[in-house]
Amino acid sequence: MKNLSWLREKPIAHRGLHSKDMTIPENSMAAFQSALNKNYPIELDVQLSSDGLVFVFHDDTLDRLTALKGFIFEQPSSILRKTTLLKTKARIPTLEELLALVQGR
C-alpha cells in the first residue's frame, strides 16, 4: 500500500478554509483562496443547476447557507450566480471559477 502519511502532515481544507464565525463562508472563493494561501489540499462538492452548470456547493438544498429554499438542481444558473452565502457578499462559485483560481495548484 502506498504511504499515506502525508494525510497527517497537512490539513485538508474541507469546503475550503472557512472561518468559524462564517465571515469567510464554506465553499466561497475566499475560503478556497485561504486554503491556497496555506498550500492546503482542497475538498469540495459539486452540484448541477437546472440548466446544467456545475456549482461548488456541498448541500443538496440551499436552505442552510443561503436565503433561498429548495434543491440547488431546481434553480437556474442565472439565479445561483447571484445567490450569496449566509450574510456575506460571497456568491456560490461555479466549478469553472474555482478551477481558474486554483490554476492546477
N, CA and C atoms as an extended XYZ file, in Angstrom:
315
Properties=species:S:1:pos:R:3:atomname:S:1:resname:S:1:resid:I:1 pbc="F F F"
N         0.843       -1.185        0.000 N   MET     1
C         0.000        0.000        0.000 CA  MET     1
C         0.885        1.245        0.000 C   MET     1
N         0.486        2.212       -0.745 N   LYS     2
C         1.221        3.466       -0.849 CA  LYS     2
C         1.235        4.186        0.509 C   LYS     2
N         2.324        4.871        0.803 N   ASN     3
C         2.456        5.604        2.054 CA  ASN     3
C         1.469        6.774        2.088 C   ASN     3
N         0.621        6.788        3.101 N   LEU     4
C        -0.396        7.834        3.233 CA  LEU     4
C        -0.096        8.795        4.385 C   LEU     4
N         1.141        8.836        4.834 N   SER     5
C         1.492        9.703        5.964 CA  SER     5
C         1.230       11.181        5.661 C   SER     5
N         1.260       11.547        4.398 N   TRP     6
C         1.008       12.947        4.024 CA  TRP     6
C        -0.367       13.407        4.489 C   TRP     6
N        -1.301       12.476        4.682 N   LEU     7
C        -2.637       12.851        5.141 CA  LEU     7
C        -2.617       13.400        6.567 C   LEU     7
N        -1.613       13.014        7.343 N   ARG     8
C        -1.496       13.507        8.722 CA  ARG     8
C        -0.604       14.735        8.820 C   ARG     8
N         0.144       15.017        7.799 N   GLU     9
C         1.119       16.100        7.842 CA  GLU     9
C         0.522       17.467        7.520 C   GLU     9
N        -0.517       17.483        6.744 N   LYS    10
C        -1.087       18.752        6.302 CA  LYS    10
C        -2.609       18.649        6.344 C   LYS    10
N        -3.290       19.636        6.928 N   PRO    11
C        -4.757       19.600        6.940 CA  PRO    11
C        -5.324       19.666        5.514 C   PRO    11
N        -6.479       19.090        5.347 N   ILE    12
C        -7.221       19.212        4.092 CA  ILE    12
C        -8.339       20.209        4.345 C   ILE    12
N        -8.419       21.220        3.513 N   ALA    13
C        -9.418       22.280        3.681 CA  ALA    13
C       -10.767       21.774        3.172 C   ALA    13
N       -11.560       21.287        4.112 N   HIS    14
C       -12.883       20.737        3.815 CA  HIS    14
C       -13.834       21.884        3.485 C   HIS    14
N       -14.265       21.929        2.224 N   ARG    15
C       -15.108       23.024        1.717 CA  ARG    15
C       -14.363       24.358        1.739 C   ARG    15
N       -13.052       24.293        1.612 N   GLY    16
C       -12.206       25.473        1.693 CA  GLY    16
C       -11.821       25.733        3.131 C   GLY    16
N       -10.978       26.727        3.341 N   LEU    17
C       -10.561       27.107        4.692 CA  LEU    17
C       -11.452       28.265        5.128 C   LEU    17
N       -12.584       27.909        5.715 N   HIS    18
C       -13.569       28.908        6.125 CA  HIS    18
C       -13.422       29.212        7.602 C   HIS    18
N       -14.026       30.313        8.028 N   SER    19
C       -13.890       30.741        9.421 CA  SER    19
C       -15.047       30.215       10.262 C   SER    19
N       -14.782       30.000       11.542 N   LYS    20
C       -15.826       29.504       12.448 CA  LYS    20
C       -16.994       30.474       12.547 C   LYS    20
N       -16.691       31.774       12.504 N   ASP    21
C       -17.764       32.765       12.599 CA  ASP    21
C       -18.464       32.991       11.260 C   ASP    21
N       -18.016       32.266       10.244 N   MET    22
C       -18.589       32.280        8.898 CA  MET    22
C       -18.492       33.633        8.198 C   MET    22
N       -17.570       34.501        8.636 N   THR    23
C       -17.306       35.707        7.855 CA  THR    23
C       -16.638       35.319        6.533 C   THR    23
N       -15.962       34.177        6.543 N   ILE    24
C       -15.498       33.540        5.303 CA  ILE    24
C       -16.287       32.240        5.217 C   ILE    24
N       -17.370       32.237        4.444 N   PRO    25
C       -18.239       31.057        4.412 CA  PRO    25
C       -17.600       29.869        3.695 C   PRO    25
N       -18.018       28.687        4.093 N   GLU    26
C       -17.579       27.486        3.400 CA  GLU    26
C       -17.966       27.556        1.930 C   GLU    26
N       -17.176       26.929        1.092 N   ASN    27
C       -17.407       26.875       -0.358 CA  ASN    27
C       -17.384       28.236       -1.043 C   ASN    27
N       -16.821       29.232       -0.399 N   SER    28
C       -16.704       30.546       -1.048 CA  SER    28
C       -15.329       30.670       -1.694 C   SER    28
N       -15.212       31.573       -2.626 N   MET    29
C       -13.909       31.802       -3.256 CA  MET    29
C       -12.885       32.247       -2.214 C   MET    29
N       -13.313       33.015       -1.219 N   ALA    30
C       -12.397       33.442       -0.152 CA  ALA    30
C       -11.905       32.244        0.656 C   ALA    30
N       -12.761       31.263        0.913 N   ALA    31
C       -12.359       30.068        1.652 CA  ALA    31
C       -11.357       29.241        0.841 C   ALA    31
N       -11.585       29.155       -0.459 N   PHE    32
C       -10.649       28.416       -1.302 CA  PHE    32
C        -9.321       29.161       -1.431 C   PHE    32
N        -9.369       30.486       -1.516 N   GLN    33
C        -8.138       31.268       -1.573 CA  GLN    33
C        -7.356       31.133       -0.272 C   GLN    33
N        -8.045       31.121        0.859 N   SER    34
C        -7.372       30.922        2.151 CA  SER    34
C        -6.648       29.584        2.193 C   SER    34
N        -7.274       28.540        1.667 N   ALA    35
C        -6.630       27.222        1.614 CA  ALA    35
C        -5.402       27.259        0.711 C   ALA    35
N        -5.525       27.899       -0.428 N   LEU    36
C        -4.393       28.007       -1.349 CA  LEU    36
C        -3.238       28.783       -0.718 C   LEU    36
N        -3.566       29.835        0.031 N   ASN    37
C        -2.533       30.644        0.690 CA  ASN    37
C        -1.713       29.812        1.670 C   ASN    37
N        -2.317       28.808        2.270 N   LYS    38
C        -1.615       27.938        3.217 CA  LYS    38
C        -1.114       26.658        2.555 C   LYS    38
N        -1.317       26.563        1.240 N   ASN    39
C        -0.893       25.383        0.487 CA  ASN    39
C        -1.574       24.100        0.970 C   ASN    39
N        -2.847       24.222        1.367 N   TYR    40
C        -3.625       23.072        1.815 CA  TYR    40
C        -4.341       22.444        0.628 C   TYR    40
N        -4.450       21.134        0.618 N   PRO    41
C        -5.334       20.492       -0.370 CA  PRO    41
C        -6.780       20.913       -0.091 C   PRO    41
N        -7.589       20.940       -1.133 N   ILE    42
C        -8.985       21.374       -1.007 CA  ILE    42
C        -9.914       20.201       -1.286 C   ILE    42
N       -10.921       20.060       -0.426 N   GLU    43
C       -12.013       19.111       -0.655 CA  GLU    43
C       -13.236       19.946       -0.992 C   GLU    43
N       -13.992       19.492       -1.970 N   LEU    44
C       -15.208       20.220       -2.339 CA  LEU    44
C       -16.229       19.272       -2.938 C   LEU    44
N       -17.438       19.757       -3.022 N   ASP    45
C       -18.536       19.024       -3.648 CA  ASP    45
C       -19.103       19.887       -4.759 C   ASP    45
N       -19.709       19.243       -5.722 N   VAL    46
C       -20.320       19.984       -6.825 CA  VAL    46
C       -21.787       19.582       -6.985 C   VAL    46
N       -22.553       20.526       -7.485 N   GLN    47
C       -23.981       20.327       -7.748 CA  GLN    47
C       -24.306       20.962       -9.099 C   GLN    47
N       -25.297       20.416       -9.766 N   LEU    48
C       -25.745       20.968      -11.047 CA  LEU    48
C       -26.930       21.900      -10.865 C   LEU    48
N       -26.943       22.984      -11.619 N   SER    49
C       -28.115       23.855      -11.680 CA  SER    49
C       -29.143       23.208      -12.603 C   SER    49
N       -30.326       23.778      -12.655 N   SER    50
C       -31.385       23.212      -13.514 CA  SER    50
C       -31.011       23.263      -14.985 C   SER    50
N       -30.126       24.179      -15.365 N   ASP    51
C       -29.696       24.272      -16.756 CA  ASP    51
C       -28.311       23.666      -16.986 C   ASP    51
N       -27.831       22.870      -16.018 N   GLY    52
C       -26.646       22.059      -16.227 CA  GLY    52
C       -25.297       22.683      -15.934 C   GLY    52
N       -25.247       23.859      -15.309 N   LEU    53
C       -23.962       24.455      -14.944 CA  LEU    53
C       -23.511       23.844      -13.609 C   LEU    53
N       -22.214       23.607      -13.477 N   VAL    54
C       -21.673       22.970      -12.268 CA  VAL    54
C       -21.269       24.044      -11.261 C   VAL    54
N       -21.851       23.952      -10.067 N   PHE    55
C       -21.555       24.879       -8.974 CA  PHE    55
C       -20.861       24.140       -7.843 C   PHE    55
N       -20.012       24.858       -7.103 N   VAL    56
C       -19.323       24.295       -5.944 CA  VAL    56
C       -20.201       24.570       -4.730 C   VAL    56
N       -20.803       23.498       -4.232 N   PHE    57
C       -21.746       23.628       -3.120 CA  PHE    57
C       -21.914       22.261       -2.489 C   PHE    57
N       -21.819       22.172       -1.193 N   HIS    58
C       -21.880       20.882       -0.513 CA  HIS    58
C       -23.293       20.318       -0.433 C   HIS    58
N       -24.218       21.104        0.058 N   ASP    59
C       -25.565       20.613        0.358 CA  ASP    59
C       -26.388       20.401       -0.912 C   ASP    59
N       -27.350       19.502       -0.819 N   ASP    60
C       -28.305       19.317       -1.918 CA  ASP    60
C       -29.301       20.471       -1.969 C   ASP    60
N       -29.567       21.051       -0.796 N   THR    61
C       -30.518       22.159       -0.721 CA  THR    61
C       -29.793       23.457       -0.369 C   THR    61
N       -30.451       24.547       -0.668 N   LEU    62
C       -29.880       25.877       -0.455 CA  LEU    62
C       -30.171       26.443        0.931 C   LEU    62
N       -31.046       25.802        1.664 N   ASP    63
C       -31.605       26.336        2.907 CA  ASP    63
C       -30.582       26.727        3.970 C   ASP    63
N       -29.566       25.921        4.207 N   ARG    64
C       -28.642       26.140        5.318 CA  ARG    64
C       -27.731       27.346        5.106 C   ARG    64
N       -27.289       27.588        3.878 N   LEU    65
C       -26.269       28.607        3.630 CA  LEU    65
C       -26.736       29.820        2.833 C   LEU    65
N       -27.963       29.798        2.357 N   THR    66
C       -28.453       30.934        1.569 CA  THR    66
C       -29.853       31.331        2.028 C   THR    66
N       -30.362       32.416        1.472 N   ALA    67
C       -31.728       32.851        1.769 CA  ALA    67
C       -32.754       32.092        0.932 C   ALA    67
N       -32.294       31.299       -0.030 N   LEU    68
C       -33.202       30.516       -0.867 CA  LEU    68
C       -33.549       29.199       -0.198 C   LEU    68
N       -34.643       28.608       -0.627 N   LYS    69
C       -35.089       27.307       -0.126 CA  LYS    69
C       -35.151       26.334       -1.297 C   LYS    69
N       -35.030       25.068       -0.989 N   GLY    70
C       -35.196       24.040       -2.002 CA  GLY    70
C       -33.881       23.506       -2.538 C   GLY    70
N       -34.020       22.589       -3.474 N   PHE    71
C       -32.864       21.918       -4.067 CA  PHE    71
C       -32.116       22.828       -5.034 C   PHE    71
N       -30.811       22.711       -5.019 N   ILE    72
C       -29.989       23.520       -5.921 CA  ILE    72
C       -30.279       23.174       -7.375 C   ILE    72
N       -30.559       21.901       -7.661 N   PHE    73
C       -30.807       21.494       -9.046 CA  PHE    73
C       -32.117       22.037       -9.605 C   PHE    73
N       -32.931       22.636       -8.755 N   GLU    74
C       -34.177       23.248       -9.209 CA  GLU    74
C       -33.984       24.692       -9.675 C   GLU    74
N       -32.827       25.270       -9.392 N   GLN    75
C       -32.569       26.675       -9.700 CA  GLN    75
C       -31.718       26.828      -10.959 C   GLN    75
N       -32.050       27.791      -11.806 N   PRO    76
C       -31.201       28.049      -12.974 CA  PRO    76
C       -29.909       28.749      -12.556 C   PRO    76
N       -28.907       28.638      -13.388 N   SER    77
C       -27.615       29.253      -13.084 CA  SER    77
C       -27.732       30.772      -12.940 C   SER    77
N       -28.655       31.390      -13.636 N   SER    78
C       -28.817       32.852      -13.541 CA  SER    78
C       -29.187       33.273      -12.116 C   SER    78
N       -29.923       32.461      -11.410 N   ILE    79
C       -30.275       32.746      -10.012 CA  ILE    79
C       -29.115       32.376       -9.091 C   ILE    79
N       -28.533       31.196       -9.301 N   LEU    80
C       -27.451       30.734       -8.429 CA  LEU    80
C       -26.228       31.646       -8.493 C   LEU    80
N       -25.944       32.207       -9.648 N   ARG    81
C       -24.790       33.115       -9.781 CA  ARG    81
C       -24.945       34.357       -8.911 C   ARG    81
N       -26.180       34.749       -8.610 N   LYS    82
C       -26.451       35.942       -7.806 CA  LYS    82
C       -26.649       35.626       -6.323 C   LYS    82
N       -26.779       34.357       -5.997 N   THR    83
C       -27.101       33.953       -4.634 CA  THR    83
C       -25.881       34.082       -3.735 C   THR    83
N       -26.060       34.779       -2.610 N   THR    84
C       -24.961       34.973       -1.673 CA  THR    84
C       -25.014       33.934       -0.556 C   THR    84
N       -23.853       33.708        0.036 N   LEU    85
C       -23.703       32.743        1.119 CA  LEU    85
C       -23.831       33.445        2.459 C   LEU    85
N       -24.740       32.942        3.272 N   LEU    86
C       -25.011       33.492        4.594 CA  LEU    86
C       -25.257       34.988        4.490 C   LEU    86
N       -24.713       35.758        5.390 N   LYS    87
C       -24.937       37.209        5.370 CA  LYS    87
C       -23.688       37.914        4.880 C   LYS    87
N       -23.106       37.381        3.793 N   THR    88
C       -21.902       37.966        3.208 CA  THR    88
C       -22.187       38.358        1.766 C   THR    88
N       -21.210       38.917        1.123 N   LYS    89
C       -21.314       39.229       -0.302 CA  LYS    89
C       -20.787       38.090       -1.165 C   LYS    89
N       -20.263       37.037       -0.522 N   ALA    90
C       -19.718       35.888       -1.253 CA  ALA    90
C       -20.838       35.146       -1.979 C   ALA    90
N       -20.553       34.786       -3.217 N   ARG    91
C       -21.529       34.063       -4.034 CA  ARG    91
C       -21.154       32.586       -4.108 C   ARG    91
N       -22.100       31.792       -4.574 N   ILE    92
C       -21.825       30.384       -4.832 CA  ILE    92
C       -20.959       30.334       -6.091 C   ILE    92
N       -19.740       29.812       -5.997 N   PRO    93
C       -18.879       29.786       -7.186 CA  PRO    93
C       -19.222       28.642       -8.129 C   PRO    93
N       -18.911       28.846       -9.381 N   THR    94
C       -19.006       27.743      -10.337 CA  THR    94
C       -17.701       26.955      -10.270 C   THR    94
N       -17.753       25.724      -10.736 N   LEU    95
C       -16.527       24.927      -10.781 CA  LEU    95
C       -15.504       25.587      -11.691 C   LEU    95
N       -15.961       26.167      -12.781 N   GLU    96
C       -15.056       26.862      -13.702 CA  GLU    96
C       -14.319       28.005      -13.006 C   GLU    96
N       -15.037       28.783      -12.197 N   GLU    97
C       -14.404       29.885      -11.456 CA  GLU    97
C       -13.357       29.355      -10.478 C   GLU    97
N       -13.696       28.272       -9.781 N   LEU    98
C       -12.757       27.705       -8.829 CA  LEU    98
C       -11.513       27.158       -9.526 C   LEU    98
N       -11.704       26.467      -10.634 N   LEU    99
C       -10.549       25.921      -11.357 CA  LEU    99
C        -9.648       27.028      -11.864 C   LEU    99
N       -10.236       28.152      -12.258 N   ALA   100
C        -9.433       29.303      -12.701 CA  ALA   100
C        -8.622       29.854      -11.533 C   ALA   100
N        -9.206       29.855      -10.337 N   LEU   101
C        -8.486       30.326       -9.161 CA  LEU   101
C        -7.349       29.373       -8.793 C   LEU   101
N        -7.621       28.098       -8.799 N   VAL   102
C        -6.634       27.097       -8.392 CA  VAL   102
C        -5.476       26.983       -9.378 C   VAL   102
N        -5.750       27.098      -10.650 N   GLN   103
C        -4.724       27.039      -11.699 CA  GLN   103
C        -3.793       25.833      -11.543 C   GLN   103
N        -4.379       24.683      -11.249 N   GLY   104
C        -3.599       23.454      -11.191 CA  GLY   104
C        -2.805       23.234       -9.920 C   GLY   104
N        -2.879       24.171       -8.973 N   ARG   105
C        -2.104       24.002       -7.719 CA  ARG   105
C        -2.702       22.910       -6.885 C   ARG   105
